[in-house]
Every structure is written in C-alpha cells, then in structure tokens.
C-alpha cells in the first residue's frame, strides 16, 4: 500500500475501456501539440496514479516500434475534465514510468 501523495506502482492498461486509456486519447491533440509532432501510432500502454487534491495520471503512450512519450495529466475530484500537465518525449517503450 502506498502512502497518501505517493505515486502508485505502474499498471498495464487493459484496453480502450480503461480510464487511463480514455484520458490519454481525450488529450491526444494537446499531447501532440506539446510534443511538437503528430503520432501515427498512439497506444496508451501503462499508467500510474497519485492522489493530490484530485488525481495525477502518469501514462506511457507507445508512439512507434520502440518509441514512447510519457504524459502527466491531472483530473480534479469536482470536474471530470482532465488537464494536460506535461509530456516527456524521446522515451523508449522499456523506459520505466516515473514521477515527473
């Protein structure tokens, strides 16, 4: 069990009905804008969460054969609309998903 405010261990995204998958797909245009590129492949594959007066989502998105971006988004408890916090580019699929 993780302590309050700490990032939970990453989990595999189970499919398109997974909450983290839906969140990443809903932010795709913003993620591409922040990354400065359009992705032919956009497959959310792993995520972790952190409770902080809402929920931080850390999501690994596969964008090529062995390429990925790491996405940080936040969702308030009161408003279900997610907001994009940041995007880390230049990642590989095997890179661990960590707090940023």
N, CA and C atoms as an extended XYZ file, in Angstrom:
300
Properties=species:S:1:pos:R:3:atomname:S:1:resname:S:1:resid:I:1 pbc="F F F"
N         0.845       -1.180        0.000 N   UNK     1
C         0.000        0.000        0.000 CA  UNK     1
C         0.893        1.246        0.000 C   UNK     1
N         0.593        2.178       -0.846 N   UNK     2
C         1.381        3.406       -0.915 CA  UNK     2
C         0.821        4.433        0.048 C   UNK     2
N         1.688        5.339        0.484 N   UNK     3
C         1.228        6.377        1.395 CA  UNK     3
C         0.557        7.499        0.608 C   UNK     3
N        -0.315        8.275        1.258 N   UNK     4
C        -1.010        9.361        0.558 CA  UNK     4
C        -0.017       10.316       -0.107 C   UNK     4
N        -0.316       10.691       -1.337 N   UNK     5
C         0.535       11.614       -2.080 CA  UNK     5
C         1.643       10.958       -2.860 C   UNK     5
N         1.889        9.664       -2.611 N   UNK     6
C         2.947        8.998       -3.367 CA  UNK     6
C         2.358        8.370       -4.632 C   UNK     6
N         3.206        8.203       -5.614 N   UNK     7
C         2.785        7.614       -6.886 CA  UNK     7
C         2.639        6.106       -6.712 C   UNK     7
N         1.525        5.565       -7.158 N   UNK     8
C         1.311        4.120       -7.088 CA  UNK     8
C         2.172        3.434       -8.136 C   UNK     8
N         2.370        2.137       -7.975 N   UNK     9
C         3.149        1.366       -8.935 CA  UNK     9
C         2.443        1.350      -10.295 C   UNK     9
N         3.212        1.434      -11.374 N   UNK    10
C         2.612        1.399      -12.719 CA  UNK    10
C         1.835        0.105      -12.974 C   UNK    10
N         0.765        0.241      -13.754 N   UNK    11
C        -0.079       -0.888      -14.131 CA  UNK    11
C        -0.243       -0.899      -15.646 C   UNK    11
N        -0.429       -2.068      -16.203 N   UNK    12
C        -0.690       -2.203      -17.631 CA  UNK    12
C        -2.104       -1.727      -17.931 C   UNK    12
N        -2.253       -0.995      -19.019 N   UNK    13
C        -3.579       -0.558      -19.457 CA  UNK    13
C        -4.254       -1.749      -20.133 C   UNK    13
N        -5.436       -2.078      -19.645 N   UNK    14
C        -6.106       -3.306      -20.069 CA  UNK    14
C        -6.817       -3.203      -21.417 C   UNK    14
N        -7.101       -1.996      -21.878 N   UNK    15
C        -7.779       -1.855      -23.162 CA  UNK    15
C        -8.445       -0.501      -23.271 C   UNK    15
N        -9.220       -0.307      -24.350 N   UNK    16
C        -9.818        1.003      -24.614 CA  UNK    16
C       -10.833        1.454      -23.567 C   UNK    16
N       -11.339        0.546      -22.744 N   UNK    17
C       -12.299        0.931      -21.714 CA  UNK    17
C       -11.614        1.355      -20.419 C   UNK    17
N       -10.310        1.193      -20.349 N   UNK    18
C        -9.552        1.586      -19.163 CA  UNK    18
C        -9.585        3.108      -19.023 C   UNK    18
N        -9.771        3.589      -17.807 N   UNK    19
C        -9.872        5.029      -17.541 CA  UNK    19
C        -8.649        5.800      -18.054 C   UNK    19
N        -7.453        5.268      -17.832 N   UNK    20
C        -6.231        5.951      -18.274 CA  UNK    20
C        -6.145        5.996      -19.797 C   UNK    20
N        -6.617        4.968      -20.461 N   UNK    21
C        -6.635        4.944      -21.927 CA  UNK    21
C        -7.549        6.046      -22.453 C   UNK    21
N        -8.741        6.118      -21.902 N   UNK    22
C        -9.703        7.146      -22.330 CA  UNK    22
C        -9.142        8.545      -22.103 C   UNK    22
N        -8.499        8.736      -20.950 N   UNK    23
C        -7.941       10.045      -20.623 CA  UNK    23
C        -6.864       10.438      -21.638 C   UNK    23
N        -5.936        9.519      -21.930 N   UNK    24
C        -4.853        9.818      -22.883 CA  UNK    24
C        -5.415       10.134      -24.267 C   UNK    24
N        -6.367        9.345      -24.729 N   UNK    25
C        -6.955        9.557      -26.051 CA  UNK    25
C        -7.671       10.907      -26.101 C   UNK    25
N        -8.333       11.281      -25.011 N   UNK    26
C        -9.045       12.566      -24.990 CA  UNK    26
C        -8.076       13.750      -25.064 C   UNK    26
N        -6.832       13.537      -24.664 N   UNK    27
C        -5.827       14.609      -24.670 CA  UNK    27
C        -4.847       14.507      -25.835 C   UNK    27
N        -5.111       13.598      -26.779 N   UNK    28
C        -4.150       13.339      -27.862 CA  UNK    28
C        -3.737       14.608      -28.607 C   UNK    28
N        -4.678       15.441      -29.004 N   UNK    29
C        -4.337       16.663      -29.750 CA  UNK    29
C        -3.421       17.569      -28.934 C   UNK    29
N        -3.706       17.707      -27.648 N   UNK    30
C        -2.866       18.538      -26.782 CA  UNK    30
C        -1.485       17.922      -26.582 C   UNK    30
N        -1.450       16.597      -26.452 N   UNK    31
C        -0.168       15.891      -26.290 CA  UNK    31
C         0.687       16.092      -27.536 C   UNK    31
N         0.090       15.946      -28.709 N   UNK    32
C         0.832       16.149      -29.959 CA  UNK    32
C         1.321       17.592      -30.073 C   UNK    32
N         0.491       18.539      -29.685 N   UNK    33
C         0.889       19.948      -29.749 CA  UNK    33
C         2.075       20.215      -28.821 C   UNK    33
N         2.011       19.682      -27.623 N   UNK    34
C         3.093       19.898      -26.656 CA  UNK    34
C         4.370       19.185      -27.105 C   UNK    34
N         4.225       18.011      -27.744 N   UNK    35
C         5.385       17.259      -28.233 CA  UNK    35
C         5.928       17.848      -29.533 C   UNK    35
N         5.105       18.639      -30.220 N   UNK    36
C         5.528       19.250      -31.474 CA  UNK    36
C         5.524       18.295      -32.651 C   UNK    36
N         4.701       17.266      -32.596 N   UNK    37
C         4.630       16.291      -33.688 CA  UNK    37
C         3.283       15.572      -33.667 C   UNK    37
N         2.927       14.995      -34.810 N   UNK    38
C         1.743       14.132      -34.911 CA  UNK    38
C         2.222       12.686      -34.805 C   UNK    38
N         1.481       11.868      -34.091 N   UNK    39
C         1.847       10.469      -33.907 CA  UNK    39
C         0.985        9.572      -34.788 C   UNK    39
N         1.622        8.757      -35.650 N   UNK    40
C         0.887        7.767      -36.435 CA  UNK    40
C         0.374        6.658      -35.525 C   UNK    40
N         1.190        6.304      -34.546 N   UNK    41
C         0.810        5.314      -33.536 CA  UNK    41
C         0.567        6.065      -32.238 C   UNK    41
N        -0.524        5.745      -31.547 N   UNK    42
C        -0.829        6.371      -30.263 CA  UNK    42
C        -1.553        5.333      -29.422 C   UNK    42
N        -0.764        4.550      -28.671 N   UNK    43
C        -1.315        3.434      -27.914 CA  UNK    43
C        -0.911        3.549      -26.439 C   UNK    43
N        -1.814        4.015      -25.578 N   UNK    44
C        -1.518        4.048      -24.147 CA  UNK    44
C        -1.305        2.618      -23.642 C   UNK    44
N        -0.167        2.380      -22.959 N   UNK    45
C         0.155        1.007      -22.565 CA  UNK    45
C         0.354        0.808      -21.062 C   UNK    45
N         0.630        1.890      -20.331 N   UNK    46
C         0.904        1.743      -18.906 CA  UNK    46
C         0.557        3.050      -18.198 C   UNK    46
N         0.170        2.951      -16.928 N   UNK    47
C        -0.144        4.173      -16.184 CA  UNK    47
C         0.099        3.972      -14.695 C   UNK    47
N         0.225        5.090      -14.019 N   UNK    48
C         0.284        5.120      -12.564 CA  UNK    48
C        -0.499        6.356      -12.127 C   UNK    48
N        -0.961        6.341      -10.891 N   UNK    49
C        -1.715        7.484      -10.380 CA  UNK    49
C        -1.107        7.986       -9.077 C   UNK    49
N        -1.482        9.216       -8.742 N   UNK    50
C        -1.072        9.849       -7.498 CA  UNK    50
C        -2.237       10.719       -7.038 C   UNK    50
N        -2.699       10.514       -5.812 N   UNK    51
C        -3.793       11.316       -5.273 CA  UNK    51
C        -3.239       12.600       -4.674 C   UNK    51
N        -3.693       13.750       -5.204 N   UNK    52
C        -3.239       15.076       -4.755 CA  UNK    52
C        -4.366       16.078       -5.003 C   UNK    52
N        -5.345       16.139       -4.109 N   UNK    53
C        -6.494       17.027       -4.313 CA  UNK    53
C        -7.051       16.871       -5.725 C   UNK    53
N        -7.158       15.647       -6.123 N   UNK    54
C        -7.507       15.227       -7.468 CA  UNK    54
C        -6.598       14.045       -7.762 C   UNK    54
N        -6.452       13.704       -9.007 N   UNK    55
C        -5.595       12.579       -9.378 CA  UNK    55
C        -4.644       12.978      -10.480 C   UNK    55
N        -3.347       12.771      -10.230 N   UNK    56
C        -2.345       12.875      -11.284 CA  UNK    56
C        -2.293       11.531      -11.991 C   UNK    56
N        -2.286       11.569      -13.304 N   UNK    57
C        -2.127       10.362      -14.116 CA  UNK    57
C        -0.787       10.465      -14.834 C   UNK    57
N         0.023        9.434      -14.710 N   UNK    58
C         1.282        9.317      -15.443 CA  UNK    58
C         1.053        8.175      -16.435 C   UNK    58
N         1.107        8.476      -17.721 N   UNK    59
C         0.721        7.494      -18.737 CA  UNK    59
C         1.841        7.339      -19.761 C   UNK    59
N         2.209        6.087      -20.020 N   UNK    60
C         3.173        5.788      -21.071 CA  UNK    60
C         2.378        5.473      -22.338 C   UNK    60
N         2.686        6.205      -23.414 N   UNK    61
C         1.991        6.024      -24.684 CA  UNK    61
C         3.006        5.574      -25.730 C   UNK    61
N         2.750        4.418      -26.321 N   UNK    62
C         3.612        3.918      -27.401 CA  UNK    62
C         3.316        4.724      -28.657 C   UNK    62
N         4.381        5.284      -29.262 N   UNK    63
C         4.205        6.135      -30.442 CA  UNK    63
C         4.954        5.622      -31.659 C   UNK    63
N         5.604        4.476      -31.548 N   UNK    64
C         6.349        3.874      -32.649 CA  UNK    64
C         6.801        2.492      -32.236 C   UNK    64
N         7.646        1.855      -33.069 N   UNK    65
C         8.090        0.489      -32.777 CA  UNK    65
C         8.630        0.346      -31.355 C   UNK    65
N         9.550        1.199      -30.980 N   UNK    66
C        10.104        1.162      -29.628 CA  UNK    66
C        10.113        2.565      -29.024 C   UNK    66
N         9.290        3.440      -29.558 N   UNK    67
C         9.248        4.822      -29.096 CA  UNK    67
C         8.022        5.055      -28.234 C   UNK    67
N         8.172        5.993      -27.293 N   UNK    68
C         7.061        6.311      -26.394 CA  UNK    68
C         7.186        7.755      -25.922 C   UNK    68
N         6.089        8.268      -25.418 N   UNK    69
C         6.086        9.524      -24.681 CA  UNK    69
C         5.483        9.219      -23.315 C   UNK    69
N         5.901        9.986      -22.328 N   UNK    70
C         5.307        9.890      -21.001 CA  UNK    70
C         4.477       11.143      -20.796 C   UNK    70
N         3.264       10.952      -20.356 N   UNK    71
C         2.286       12.028      -20.220 CA  UNK    71
C         1.903       12.167      -18.751 C   UNK    71
N         1.819       13.410      -18.307 N   UNK    72
C         1.290       13.682      -16.965 CA  UNK    72
C         0.058       14.558      -17.129 C   UNK    72
N        -1.054       14.066      -16.600 N   UNK    73
C        -2.319       14.806      -16.655 CA  UNK    73
C        -2.930       14.814      -15.264 C   UNK    73
N        -3.834       15.750      -15.049 N   UNK    74
C        -4.480       15.893      -13.741 CA  UNK    74
C        -5.983       15.984      -13.926 C   UNK    74
N        -6.694       15.369      -12.999 N   UNK    75
C        -8.155       15.453      -13.006 CA  UNK    75
C        -8.627       15.777      -11.587 C   UNK    75
N        -9.413       16.830      -11.482 N   UNK    76
C        -9.980       17.261      -10.208 CA  UNK    76
C       -11.063       16.287       -9.768 C   UNK    76
N       -11.286       16.212       -8.467 N   UNK    77
C       -12.398       15.405       -7.960 CA  UNK    77
C       -13.736       16.030       -8.330 C   UNK    77
N       -13.774       17.362       -8.456 N   UNK    78
C       -15.024       18.065       -8.733 CA  UNK    78
C       -15.352       18.166      -10.223 C   UNK    78
N       -14.322       18.172      -11.064 N   UNK    79
C       -14.520       18.360      -12.504 CA  UNK    79
C       -13.866       17.201      -13.252 C   UNK    79
N       -14.633       16.406      -13.978 N   UNK    80
C       -14.057       15.245      -14.653 CA  UNK    80
C       -13.194       15.579      -15.883 C   UNK    80
N       -13.130       16.864      -16.263 N   UNK    81
C       -12.343       17.252      -17.431 CA  UNK    81
C       -10.852       17.215      -17.079 C   UNK    81
N       -10.060       16.382      -17.772 N   UNK    82
C        -8.629       16.317      -17.456 CA  UNK    82
C        -7.870       17.509      -18.028 C   UNK    82
N        -6.744       17.825      -17.409 N   UNK    83
C        -5.874       18.855      -17.959 CA  UNK    83
C        -4.479       18.268      -18.126 C   UNK    83
N        -3.858       18.596      -19.251 N   UNK    84
C        -2.517       18.115      -19.542 CA  UNK    84
C        -1.514       18.950      -18.771 C   UNK    84
N        -0.631       18.287      -18.048 N   UNK    85
C         0.406       18.982      -17.276 CA  UNK    85
C         1.702       19.038      -18.067 C   UNK    85
N         2.189       17.875      -18.526 N   UNK    86
C         3.457       17.854      -19.253 CA  UNK    86
C         3.606       16.574      -20.057 C   UNK    86
N         4.567       16.625      -20.998 N   UNK    87
C         4.860       15.496      -21.878 CA  UNK    87
C         6.371       15.343      -21.954 C   UNK    87
N         6.857       14.123      -21.752 N   UNK    88
C         8.284       13.830      -21.904 CA  UNK    88
C         8.459       13.016      -23.185 C   UNK    88
N         9.201       13.560      -24.122 N   UNK    89
C         9.447       12.879      -25.395 CA  UNK    89
C        10.797       12.175      -25.351 C   UNK    89
N        11.108       11.437      -26.420 N   UNK    90
C        12.401       10.758      -26.510 CA  UNK    90
C        12.499        9.532      -25.632 C   UNK    90
N        11.383        8.983      -25.223 N   UNK    91
C        11.363        7.795      -24.374 CA  UNK    91
C        11.285        6.535      -25.217 C   UNK    91
N        11.708        5.438      -24.638 N   UNK    92
C        11.597        4.116      -25.249 CA  UNK    92
C        10.504        3.347      -24.501 C   UNK    92
N         9.923        2.361      -25.165 N   UNK    93
C         8.851        1.570      -24.558 CA  UNK    93
C         9.313        0.941      -23.240 C   UNK    93
N        10.574        0.514      -23.180 N   UNK    94
C        11.063       -0.162      -21.969 CA  UNK    94
C        11.454        0.813      -20.844 C   UNK    94
N        11.479        2.113      -21.104 N   UNK    95
C        11.824        3.080      -20.059 CA  UNK    95
C        10.779        3.033      -18.948 C   UNK    95
N        11.224        3.036      -17.687 N   UNK    96
C        10.254        2.995      -16.599 CA  UNK    96
C         9.429        4.278      -16.509 C   UNK    96
N         8.199        4.114      -16.116 N   UNK    97
C         7.297        5.238      -15.903 CA  UNK    97
C         7.555        5.759      -14.496 C   UNK    97
N         8.044        7.001      -14.398 N   UNK    98
C         8.420        7.572      -13.112 CA  UNK    98
C         7.763        8.933      -12.943 C   UNK    98
N         7.759        9.391      -11.699 N   UNK    99
C         7.224       10.707      -11.383 CA  UNK    99
C         8.001       11.795      -12.121 C   UNK    99
N         7.310       12.763      -12.678 N   UNK   100
C         7.972       13.939      -13.279 CA  UNK   100
C         7.045       15.129      -13.195 C   UNK   100
